[in-house]
């Protein structure tokens, strides 16, 4: 399993990276799978990934609420608070079901967990990957 962000990349470069890493399934953990960046909204992205033989799945249940996002780009204290809040959302039954689905898929194929942010330590997907690693003993690649 691997975490990926598309910040600062174009679609072709992003897909080349996924293929180069052997990714067979991309799980989109954005709350709203829309983007101002061409090619990264749900429909366009899922079509481009299908053309590259990579499955696409959006898991809204793992999205970070809009009001909590500024903390991920804030001071260390703000980051800690935002991470703490988001970590609690992963205990919700719907979120836990999504984590289980990702872990199940990762048993048979290489899965990438995607959001926008290039710096994974400043993105909620870091906590998604951490939860899967802790709960299901999966190795996470850098």
C-alpha atoms as an extended CHARMM CRD file, in Angstrom:
* protein
*
       142  EXT
         1         1  UNK       CA              0.0000000000        0.0000000000        0.0000000000  PROA      1               0.0000000000
         2         2  UNK       CA              1.1430000000        3.5160000000       -0.7550000000  PROA      2               0.0000000000
         3         3  UNK       CA             -0.0990000000        7.0590000000       -0.2000000000  PROA      3               0.0000000000
         4         4  UNK       CA             -0.1330000000        9.4900000000       -3.1260000000  PROA      4               0.0000000000
         5         5  UNK       CA             -0.9320000000       13.1590000000       -3.6010000000  PROA      5               0.0000000000
         6         6  UNK       CA             -1.4400000000       14.9140000000       -6.9150000000  PROA      6               0.0000000000
         7         7  UNK       CA             -0.4520000000       18.4320000000       -5.8560000000  PROA      7               0.0000000000
         8         8  UNK       CA              1.9730000000       19.8990000000       -8.3940000000  PROA      8               0.0000000000
         9         9  UNK       CA              1.5250000000       17.0920000000      -10.9240000000  PROA      9               0.0000000000
        10        10  UNK       CA             -0.2970000000       16.6460000000      -14.1600000000  PROA      10              0.0000000000
        11        11  UNK       CA             -2.4880000000       13.6360000000      -14.8260000000  PROA      11              0.0000000000
        12        12  UNK       CA             -0.0820000000       11.8300000000      -17.1600000000  PROA      12              0.0000000000
        13        13  UNK       CA              2.7990000000       12.1060000000      -14.6870000000  PROA      13              0.0000000000
        14        14  UNK       CA              0.5390000000       10.9460000000      -11.8510000000  PROA      14              0.0000000000
        15        15  UNK       CA             -0.6220000000        7.8630000000      -13.7590000000  PROA      15              0.0000000000
        16        16  UNK       CA              2.9600000000        7.0340000000      -14.8110000000  PROA      16              0.0000000000
        17        17  UNK       CA              3.9460000000        7.0760000000      -11.1380000000  PROA      17              0.0000000000
        18        18  UNK       CA              1.0720000000        4.7630000000      -10.2070000000  PROA      18              0.0000000000
        19        19  UNK       CA              1.9250000000        2.3230000000      -12.9950000000  PROA      19              0.0000000000
        20        20  UNK       CA              5.6180000000        2.4740000000      -12.0910000000  PROA      20              0.0000000000
        21        21  UNK       CA              4.7510000000        1.4990000000       -8.5270000000  PROA      21              0.0000000000
        22        22  UNK       CA              2.5390000000       -1.3650000000       -9.6940000000  PROA      22              0.0000000000
        23        23  UNK       CA             -0.6840000000        0.1640000000       -8.3700000000  PROA      23              0.0000000000
        24        24  UNK       CA             -3.7870000000       -1.7830000000       -9.4070000000  PROA      24              0.0000000000
        25        25  UNK       CA             -6.3770000000        0.1700000000       -7.3770000000  PROA      25              0.0000000000
        26        26  UNK       CA             -6.5850000000        3.8100000000       -6.3480000000  PROA      26              0.0000000000
        27        27  UNK       CA             -8.7610000000        4.7540000000       -3.3810000000  PROA      27              0.0000000000
        28        28  UNK       CA             -9.7320000000        8.4300000000       -3.3800000000  PROA      28              0.0000000000
        29        29  UNK       CA            -10.1890000000        9.6690000000        0.2120000000  PROA      29              0.0000000000
        30        30  UNK       CA            -11.2420000000       13.2230000000       -0.6350000000  PROA      30              0.0000000000
        31        31  UNK       CA            -14.5670000000       14.1920000000        0.9220000000  PROA      31              0.0000000000
        32        32  UNK       CA            -15.6140000000       15.7360000000       -2.3940000000  PROA      32              0.0000000000
        33        33  UNK       CA            -13.8440000000       14.2100000000       -5.4010000000  PROA      33              0.0000000000
        34        34  UNK       CA            -13.6750000000       17.4250000000       -7.3720000000  PROA      34              0.0000000000
        35        35  UNK       CA            -10.6310000000       19.4170000000       -8.3520000000  PROA      35              0.0000000000
        36        36  UNK       CA             -9.7400000000       22.6250000000      -10.1320000000  PROA      36              0.0000000000
        37        37  UNK       CA             -6.7530000000       20.7220000000      -11.4700000000  PROA      37              0.0000000000
        38        38  UNK       CA             -7.6170000000       19.2680000000      -14.8690000000  PROA      38              0.0000000000
        39        39  UNK       CA             -8.1550000000       15.5170000000      -14.8840000000  PROA      39              0.0000000000
        40        40  UNK       CA             -8.4470000000       15.0170000000      -11.1310000000  PROA      40              0.0000000000
        41        41  UNK       CA            -12.2080000000       15.2510000000      -10.6560000000  PROA      41              0.0000000000
        42        42  UNK       CA            -13.9080000000       11.9090000000      -10.0860000000  PROA      42              0.0000000000
        43        43  UNK       CA            -15.2640000000       11.2140000000      -13.5790000000  PROA      43              0.0000000000
        44        44  UNK       CA            -12.1720000000       12.2990000000      -15.5110000000  PROA      44              0.0000000000
        45        45  UNK       CA             -9.8190000000       10.5850000000      -13.0760000000  PROA      45              0.0000000000
        46        46  UNK       CA            -11.7300000000        7.3010000000      -13.0090000000  PROA      46              0.0000000000
        47        47  UNK       CA            -11.8400000000        7.2620000000      -16.8330000000  PROA      47              0.0000000000
        48        48  UNK       CA             -8.1020000000        7.9510000000      -17.1720000000  PROA      48              0.0000000000
        49        49  UNK       CA             -7.2940000000        5.3160000000      -14.5610000000  PROA      49              0.0000000000
        50        50  UNK       CA             -9.5190000000        2.7510000000      -16.2900000000  PROA      50              0.0000000000
        51        51  UNK       CA             -7.6260000000        3.4270000000      -19.5270000000  PROA      51              0.0000000000
        52        52  UNK       CA             -4.4260000000        2.6580000000      -17.5820000000  PROA      52              0.0000000000
        53        53  UNK       CA             -6.0280000000       -0.5060000000      -16.1460000000  PROA      53              0.0000000000
        54        54  UNK       CA             -6.1340000000        0.8940000000      -12.6110000000  PROA      54              0.0000000000
        55        55  UNK       CA             -9.3740000000        0.5330000000      -10.6550000000  PROA      55              0.0000000000
        56        56  UNK       CA            -10.8070000000        3.6540000000       -9.0000000000  PROA      56              0.0000000000
        57        57  UNK       CA            -12.8880000000        3.8460000000       -5.8460000000  PROA      57              0.0000000000
        58        58  UNK       CA            -14.0420000000        6.9430000000       -4.0040000000  PROA      58              0.0000000000
        59        59  UNK       CA            -14.5150000000        6.6030000000       -0.2410000000  PROA      59              0.0000000000
        60        60  UNK       CA            -16.2570000000        9.7740000000        0.9050000000  PROA      60              0.0000000000
        61        61  UNK       CA            -16.5310000000        8.2950000000        4.3930000000  PROA      61              0.0000000000
        62        62  UNK       CA            -12.7730000000        8.7800000000        4.8140000000  PROA      62              0.0000000000
        63        63  UNK       CA            -12.8170000000       12.4220000000        3.7140000000  PROA      63              0.0000000000
        64        64  UNK       CA            -11.5540000000       15.1910000000        5.9740000000  PROA      64              0.0000000000
        65        65  UNK       CA            -14.2520000000       17.7700000000        6.8380000000  PROA      65              0.0000000000
        66        66  UNK       CA            -13.6560000000       21.1310000000        5.1700000000  PROA      66              0.0000000000
        67        67  UNK       CA            -13.4840000000       23.0020000000        8.4720000000  PROA      67              0.0000000000
        68        68  UNK       CA            -10.6900000000       20.6740000000        9.7230000000  PROA      68              0.0000000000
        69        69  UNK       CA             -8.4330000000       21.0710000000        6.6650000000  PROA      69              0.0000000000
        70        70  UNK       CA             -6.7130000000       24.3730000000        7.5950000000  PROA      70              0.0000000000
        71        71  UNK       CA             -5.1480000000       22.7090000000       10.6420000000  PROA      71              0.0000000000
        72        72  UNK       CA             -3.1800000000       20.3430000000        8.4150000000  PROA      72              0.0000000000
        73        73  UNK       CA             -1.3760000000       23.3550000000        6.9470000000  PROA      73              0.0000000000
        74        74  UNK       CA             -1.0690000000       25.2230000000       10.2280000000  PROA      74              0.0000000000
        75        75  UNK       CA              1.3100000000       25.4090000000       13.1540000000  PROA      75              0.0000000000
        76        76  UNK       CA              2.4540000000       22.2530000000       14.9500000000  PROA      76              0.0000000000
        77        77  UNK       CA             -0.3140000000       22.7730000000       17.5320000000  PROA      77              0.0000000000
        78        78  UNK       CA             -2.9550000000       23.2500000000       14.8290000000  PROA      78              0.0000000000
        79        79  UNK       CA             -1.6760000000       20.2110000000       12.9500000000  PROA      79              0.0000000000
        80        80  UNK       CA             -1.8360000000       18.1330000000       16.1210000000  PROA      80              0.0000000000
        81        81  UNK       CA             -5.4080000000       19.2340000000       16.8020000000  PROA      81              0.0000000000
        82        82  UNK       CA             -6.5180000000       18.5430000000       13.2100000000  PROA      82              0.0000000000
        83        83  UNK       CA             -4.8570000000       15.1230000000       13.2160000000  PROA      83              0.0000000000
        84        84  UNK       CA             -6.4280000000       14.3290000000       16.5960000000  PROA      84              0.0000000000
        85        85  UNK       CA             -9.9050000000       15.2180000000       15.3970000000  PROA      85              0.0000000000
        86        86  UNK       CA             -9.5370000000       13.2870000000       12.1520000000  PROA      86              0.0000000000
        87        87  UNK       CA             -8.1400000000       10.2200000000       13.9440000000  PROA      87              0.0000000000
        88        88  UNK       CA            -11.3380000000       10.1020000000       15.9910000000  PROA      88              0.0000000000
        89        89  UNK       CA            -13.4640000000       10.0410000000       12.8260000000  PROA      89              0.0000000000
        90        90  UNK       CA            -11.7630000000        6.7840000000       11.8470000000  PROA      90              0.0000000000
        91        91  UNK       CA            -13.5330000000        5.0470000000       14.7510000000  PROA      91              0.0000000000
        92        92  UNK       CA            -16.9200000000        5.6210000000       13.1050000000  PROA      92              0.0000000000
        93        93  UNK       CA            -18.5230000000        2.4000000000       11.8260000000  PROA      93              0.0000000000
        94        94  UNK       CA            -18.6430000000        3.6630000000        8.2240000000  PROA      94              0.0000000000
        95        95  UNK       CA            -14.9760000000        4.6610000000        8.2970000000  PROA      95              0.0000000000
        96        96  UNK       CA            -13.9660000000        1.3420000000        9.8590000000  PROA      96              0.0000000000
        97        97  UNK       CA            -15.8240000000       -0.5080000000        7.1010000000  PROA      97              0.0000000000
        98        98  UNK       CA            -13.8880000000        1.4920000000        4.4940000000  PROA      98              0.0000000000
        99        99  UNK       CA            -10.5760000000        0.7410000000        6.2100000000  PROA      99              0.0000000000
       100       100  UNK       CA            -11.4640000000       -2.9620000000        6.1600000000  PROA      100             0.0000000000
       101       101  UNK       CA            -12.3280000000       -2.7690000000        2.4460000000  PROA      101             0.0000000000
       102       102  UNK       CA             -8.9880000000       -1.1440000000        1.6540000000  PROA      102             0.0000000000
       103       103  UNK       CA             -7.1040000000       -3.7320000000        3.7060000000  PROA      103             0.0000000000
       104       104  UNK       CA             -9.0130000000       -6.5680000000        2.0260000000  PROA      104             0.0000000000
       105       105  UNK       CA             -8.2190000000       -5.1990000000       -1.4530000000  PROA      105             0.0000000000
       106       106  UNK       CA             -4.5520000000       -4.7550000000       -0.5030000000  PROA      106             0.0000000000
       107       107  UNK       CA             -4.2320000000       -8.4730000000        0.2000000000  PROA      107             0.0000000000
       108       108  UNK       CA             -4.4700000000       -9.1860000000       -3.5240000000  PROA      108             0.0000000000
       109       109  UNK       CA             -3.2800000000       -6.0250000000       -5.2570000000  PROA      109             0.0000000000
       110       110  UNK       CA             -1.1950000000       -2.9030000000       -4.7340000000  PROA      110             0.0000000000
       111       111  UNK       CA             -3.4520000000       -0.1210000000       -3.4760000000  PROA      111             0.0000000000
       112       112  UNK       CA             -2.7600000000        3.6180000000       -3.4890000000  PROA      112             0.0000000000
       113       113  UNK       CA             -4.6400000000        5.9150000000       -1.1080000000  PROA      113             0.0000000000
       114       114  UNK       CA             -4.9870000000        9.3520000000       -2.7210000000  PROA      114             0.0000000000
       115       115  UNK       CA             -5.7290000000       12.9110000000       -1.7240000000  PROA      115             0.0000000000
       116       116  UNK       CA             -4.4560000000       16.2830000000       -2.9670000000  PROA      116             0.0000000000
       117       117  UNK       CA             -1.6010000000       17.2070000000       -0.6180000000  PROA      117             0.0000000000
       118       118  UNK       CA              1.9310000000       16.3580000000       -1.7890000000  PROA      118             0.0000000000
       119       119  UNK       CA              3.3030000000       16.2890000000        1.7850000000  PROA      119             0.0000000000
       120       120  UNK       CA              1.6920000000       13.2130000000        3.2950000000  PROA      120             0.0000000000
       121       121  UNK       CA              2.5010000000       14.3290000000        6.8520000000  PROA      121             0.0000000000
       122       122  UNK       CA              0.2270000000       17.3260000000        6.1760000000  PROA      122             0.0000000000
       123       123  UNK       CA             -2.6520000000       15.2210000000        4.8330000000  PROA      123             0.0000000000
       124       124  UNK       CA             -5.3340000000       13.1030000000        6.4640000000  PROA      124             0.0000000000
       125       125  UNK       CA             -4.4200000000       10.1530000000        4.2050000000  PROA      125             0.0000000000
       126       126  UNK       CA             -1.3880000000        9.6880000000        6.4630000000  PROA      126             0.0000000000
       127       127  UNK       CA             -3.8030000000        8.7980000000        9.2660000000  PROA      127             0.0000000000
       128       128  UNK       CA             -5.8070000000        6.5040000000        6.9760000000  PROA      128             0.0000000000
       129       129  UNK       CA             -2.6340000000        4.5820000000        6.1180000000  PROA      129             0.0000000000
       130       130  UNK       CA             -1.5290000000        4.5600000000        9.7550000000  PROA      130             0.0000000000
       131       131  UNK       CA             -4.8950000000        3.1340000000       10.8640000000  PROA      131             0.0000000000
       132       132  UNK       CA             -4.7390000000        0.3830000000        8.2350000000  PROA      132             0.0000000000
       133       133  UNK       CA             -1.1660000000       -0.4480000000        9.2360000000  PROA      133             0.0000000000
       134       134  UNK       CA             -2.0750000000       -0.6300000000       12.9340000000  PROA      134             0.0000000000
       135       135  UNK       CA             -5.3710000000       -2.4830000000       12.5730000000  PROA      135             0.0000000000
       136       136  UNK       CA             -4.4440000000       -4.8830000000        9.7870000000  PROA      136             0.0000000000
       137       137  UNK       CA             -0.6170000000       -5.0740000000        9.9520000000  PROA      137             0.0000000000
       138       138  UNK       CA             -0.0330000000       -3.8120000000        6.4070000000  PROA      138             0.0000000000
       139       139  UNK       CA              3.2870000000       -2.3460000000        5.3560000000  PROA      139             0.0000000000
       140       140  UNK       CA              3.0550000000        1.1440000000        3.9260000000  PROA      140             0.0000000000
       141       141  UNK       CA              5.5320000000        2.2630000000        1.2510000000  PROA      141             0.0000000000
       142       142  UNK       CA              6.9320000000        5.7700000000        1.1140000000  PROA      142             0.0000000000
